[in-house]
Amino acid sequence: MNSLDDLRATLDAHASDLDAEAGAGVGRAASVRGRVHVVRRRRRAAAAGASAAVLAAVGALTLLPTGSERAIAPATVVGVRVPTTMTALGFGYDLAEGIDGKDGKVSVELAASDSPRLVSWATSGPDRGVVVRSAEAETPVPYRVDDFGDYVYVPAGSRGQVTVRADEGDPGLAIYTLGEARPEGYSKGGVTYRRSGAVGELAGAVVGEPGQVDVSFDAAAAPAGAEGVRFALFCVDGPADAFLELEVGGKAVSSLGTSCDGPLDPDGSAGVVTSFRIKPGRDLSARVYATDGYEGPLLQDDDLVLGVAAYTTDSYVTDVGSGESRALVVEDGGHRWERIDTVRLGSVEGGERTVTSTVPDVDGPVLAIVQTRVSGPTAVEFGEGGTFVGSDRGNGRATGVVAPGEVISVTRRNGEFVPGDEKVVSYYVHAGR
């Protein structure tokens, strides 16, 4: 999980309803920064800002391979021809370099870049089994896929060290940098809000000009069948402690404390996401403006760029009460994920201090989404030594990528869970697996 994932989890932890009649949920996401706490237990290079966008040319790629030999791209690695392009969520990536491993191992360290990258692999032997260690997942992950059949996603602004160990033979790596190909949607200034995807169907979008600290768009009403709406926001070239105020249909709904001084994936629909339940016919016109601190004056910044888009969806969020996940497909960390199981943790009668679930046994990484509705502070841990996420009482959501067989735990931080406390985990694997 990267810092962008943390921020998404923070915002989703406080997602609220947009009730057209009652106006519920206004202001409930205010001052998110002080209500959720994330503690890293493992070393991790943080992304240089969770709410910025790539609005400039792709930065230079720096490779620092260890225990390996360089190859010239396009190339073969360990005797396997390397594809010259790859695609992730509709965005094209071009081959930058190939690296041959030896003694059953290959490793590469990527310097931070202004745009995202992909790292894929192949093996010299017939056995496709490998174990991949990277910052993308909390623990080393076993894979068994065809050569260059999957990839590790390295977000913009992040360094990335990827190590692959082969079960048989030697592994090789290929590094891909962001190319020119973009999916259909709204594009401006190097950012694309995709027309459709697991995030939903695009209802409206806007990207402002530099110095435009107040942006808005008009959108059609939510269509029949829509259960929810997701707003994807970004800011770039601004201060590290801005607040983004979101209005929907002329009503204030959220105040999001965030950083605007670092890069972000040019996929705008994967930006800072906050979700709401809606009714068909709801006005989805949106306005976002930046303030100098919470409830502060309008920010004055000649370089700041803001963007926002609305996506309608017919699968809102996991129903924590029933334990049923309506979200059959989600997107996270440059991948599309399909749900394979949803598990209720512990008893609705309470009495436990810690409840756990073992990650299903599959070949490849597992995305675990933990949702809670509890009466007191809780802590979620993704695997032994993995990321620890704490939240206060009420609705919470935490996301982590873990290896099969790891244990997900949810702990009441003082006392025990009580009757009515709900804890649910949904498991997802890479789509098409």
SVG drawing of the C-alpha trace seen along z (x, -y; Angstrom):
<svg xmlns="http://www.w3.org/2000/svg" viewBox="-37 -35 63 61">
<polyline fill="none" stroke="black" stroke-width="0.4" points="0.0,0.0 1.4,-3.4 0.6,-6.8 -2.1,-7.5 -3.7,-4.3 -3.6,-5.5 -5.3,-8.8 -8.0,-6.9 -8.6,-4.7 -8.8,-7.8 -11.4,-9.4 -13.4,-6.3 -13.4,-5.7 -15.5,-8.8 -17.7,-8.5 -21.2,-9.7 -24.6,-9.7 -25.9,-12.3 -29.6,-12.2 -31.5,-14.5 -34.3,-15.0 -32.6,-15.2 -29.2,-16.6 -27.4,-14.1 -23.7,-13.8 -22.8,-17.5 -19.6,-18.2 -19.0,-14.8 -15.7,-14.4 -14.4,-17.6 -11.0,-17.6 -10.3,-14.1 -6.6,-14.6 -7.0,-14.5 -9.4,-11.5 -7.4,-8.7 -3.9,-7.7 -1.6,-5.6 1.6,-4.1 4.2,-2.4 5.9,0.7 8.1,1.5 10.4,-0.8 8.7,-2.4 9.6,-5.3 6.6,-7.6 5.0,-9.1 5.8,-12.8 2.2,-13.9 -1.1,-12.1 -3.1,-14.7 -1.1,-16.0 -1.2,-15.2 1.3,-14.8 1.1,-18.0 4.5,-18.0 6.8,-15.8 7.8,-12.4 10.9,-12.5 14.1,-10.6 14.3,-7.0 17.1,-6.1 17.9,-2.4 20.2,-1.0 20.2,2.7 21.7,5.0 23.0,8.5 22.2,8.4 23.4,7.4 21.8,4.6 20.3,5.3 19.5,2.8 15.8,2.2 14.0,3.5 15.6,6.8 15.3,10.3 15.9,11.1 17.0,14.6 16.3,15.7 12.7,14.4 11.6,11.7 10.3,8.6 7.1,7.0 7.8,3.4 4.6,2.1 2.2,2.9 -1.2,1.5 -2.5,0.8 -6.1,-0.5 -6.1,-1.8 -2.8,-3.7 0.1,-2.7 3.6,-2.1 6.8,-1.7 9.7,0.6 12.6,-1.3 15.1,1.3 15.5,5.1 17.7,6.7 19.0,10.3 19.1,11.9 21.4,14.7 21.6,17.3 17.8,17.4 17.3,13.7 17.0,10.3 16.5,6.9 16.1,3.3 15.8,0.0 14.0,-2.8 14.6,-6.4 11.5,-8.6 9.9,-9.8 7.2,-12.3 5.1,-9.5 4.2,-5.9 6.1,-2.9 5.5,0.8 7.9,3.6 7.3,7.1 9.2,10.3 10.0,13.6 11.9,16.8 14.4,18.9 12.9,22.2 9.5,23.9 8.4,23.3 6.7,19.9 6.7,19.8 8.3,16.7 8.2,14.7 8.0,10.9 9.0,8.4 8.0,4.8 6.5,1.8 3.2,2.6 2.4,5.4 2.8,5.6 4.6,9.0 6.5,11.0 3.9,12.4 4.1,15.7 3.0,15.6 2.5,18.3 1.8,16.5 3.1,16.5 6.2,14.5 5.3,10.8 1.8,11.8 1.6,9.4 3.4,6.4 4.2,4.4 3.0,0.8 5.3,-2.0 3.3,-5.2 4.5,-8.6 6.7,-10.2 7.7,-6.9 11.0,-5.1 10.5,-1.4 12.7,1.6 11.5,4.8 13.1,8.2 12.1,11.4 13.2,14.9 12.5,17.8 11.5,21.2 13.5,22.6 16.0,21.0 16.8,17.3 14.3,14.4 14.6,11.3 13.0,7.9 11.5,5.3 10.9,1.7 8.2,-0.3 7.6,-4.1 4.4,-5.9 3.8,-6.3 1.4,-8.3 -1.6,-6.0 -4.6,-7.1 -8.1,-5.6 -11.2,-7.4 -12.4,-10.1 -11.9,-13.7 -8.2,-14.8 -6.5,-18.1 -3.0,-19.1 -1.7,-15.5 -4.5,-14.2 -7.2,-11.8 -10.5,-11.1 -11.5,-7.8 -15.0,-7.5 -15.8,-4.3 -14.2,-1.5 -14.6,0.1 -14.8,-3.5 -18.1,-3.9 -19.4,-6.0 -18.1,-9.5 -20.9,-12.1 -18.8,-15.2 -15.2,-16.5 -13.1,-19.6 -9.4,-20.5 -8.6,-24.1 -5.9,-26.4 -2.9,-27.3 -3.9,-29.7 -7.6,-28.8 -8.3,-27.9 -12.1,-27.4 -13.3,-25.0 -16.7,-23.5 -18.7,-21.6 -22.4,-21.0 -23.6,-17.4 -26.7,-15.6 -28.8,-14.1 -27.9,-10.7 -29.4,-8.1 -31.9,-5.4 -30.1,-2.5 -27.4,-4.6 -26.7,-3.8 -23.6,-5.9 -21.3,-8.6 -17.5,-8.8 -15.8,-12.1 -12.1,-12.0 -10.1,-15.1 -6.5,-16.2 -4.4,-19.3 -0.8,-20.0 1.8,-22.7 0.4,-24.0 1.1,-23.9 1.5,-20.8 -1.3,-21.7 -4.2,-22.9 -7.9,-22.0 -10.2,-21.1 -13.8,-22.0 -16.3,-19.9 -19.8,-21.0 -22.3,-18.8 -25.5,-20.3 -24.8,-23.5 -24.4,-21.9 -21.2,-21.5 -20.4,-17.9 -16.7,-17.5 -13.6,-19.3 -10.5,-17.3 -7.1,-18.1 -4.5,-17.1 -1.1,-17.8 -0.8,-19.5 3.0,-19.6 3.7,-16.2 3.1,-14.2 0.2,-11.8 -0.7,-9.2 -2.1,-10.9 -5.2,-8.7 -7.3,-11.4 -10.1,-8.9 -7.6,-7.2 -7.0,-10.4 -8.3,-11.3 -11.6,-9.5 -14.6,-10.2 -17.8,-8.2 -21.4,-8.9 -24.7,-7.0 -27.2,-8.8 -30.7,-8.6 -31.5,-8.6 -32.2,-12.2 -29.6,-13.7 -27.9,-16.8 -24.2,-15.8 -22.9,-19.2 -19.7,-19.8 -17.5,-22.6 -14.1,-22.3 -12.1,-25.2 -8.9,-25.4 -8.7,-27.1 -5.7,-28.2 -6.4,-25.7 -9.6,-24.3 -12.5,-26.8 -9.8,-29.3 -9.9,-31.9 -9.7,-31.1 -6.1,-30.1 -4.1,-32.4 -1.6,-30.5 -0.6,-31.3 0.6,-27.8 -2.0,-25.6 -4.1,-23.4 -7.3,-21.7 -9.4,-18.9 -12.5,-17.0 -14.8,-14.4 -18.0,-12.6 -18.6,-8.9 -21.9,-7.2 -22.0,-3.5 -24.6,-0.8 -22.5,0.9 -21.9,-1.5 -19.9,0.1 -19.9,3.2 -23.0,3.5 -21.2,3.9 -24.4,4.9 -25.2,7.9 -21.6,8.8 -22.4,8.6 -20.0,6.9 -21.8,5.1 -18.5,4.0 -17.6,7.0 -14.7,5.1 -12.5,2.4 -9.4,0.6 -6.4,0.0 -2.6,-0.6 -2.7,-0.4 -4.7,2.9 -8.3,4.0 -9.4,6.5 -12.3,9.0 -13.9,10.0 -13.5,13.7 -14.9,13.7 -16.4,11.6 -16.0,12.7 -17.6,11.4 -15.0,11.1 -16.0,12.3 -19.4,12.4 -22.1,9.7 -22.5,10.4 -19.0,9.0 -16.9,10.1 -13.6,10.4 -10.7,7.9 -9.2,9.1 -10.8,10.8 -8.9,12.3 -9.2,13.8 -6.7,15.8 -6.1,14.5 -7.3,17.1 -4.7,19.4 -4.3,18.1 -1.3,17.5 -0.7,13.8 -1.4,10.8 -4.7,10.3 -6.4,6.9 -8.1,6.9 -10.7,4.2 -11.7,4.1 -14.8,2.3 -16.1,1.7 -18.9,0.0 -17.9,0.0 -18.5,-1.8 -14.9,-2.6 -11.3,-3.0 -10.0,-0.1 -6.7,1.0 -6.4,3.0 -3.2,4.9 -2.5,6.4 -0.2,9.4 2.6,9.9 4.8,6.8 2.5,5.1 0.7,1.8 -1.2,0.8 -4.2,-1.5 -6.1,-3.0 -9.4,-4.8 -11.9,-6.2 -15.5,-5.0 -18.1,-4.9 -17.7,-3.7 -14.2,-2.8 -12.4,-1.4 -8.8,-0.2 -7.1,1.3 -4.0,3.4 -2.3,5.8 -1.1,9.0 0.2,12.4 -2.0,15.6 -2.0,17.2 -1.3,13.9 -3.6,13.0 -5.8,9.8 -6.6,8.7 -9.0,6.1 -8.4,5.1 -10.5,3.0 -7.9,0.6 -9.5,0.3 -11.8,3.0 -13.7,5.5 -16.1,5.4 -19.7,5.0 -23.0,6.2 -23.7,4.5 -20.0,3.9 -19.6,5.0 -16.3,6.1 -16.2,7.3 -13.2,8.1 -13.6,8.5 -10.9,10.2 -10.0,9.4 -7.5,10.8 -6.1,9.4 -8.9,9.4 -8.7,12.3 -6.6,14.4"/>
</svg>
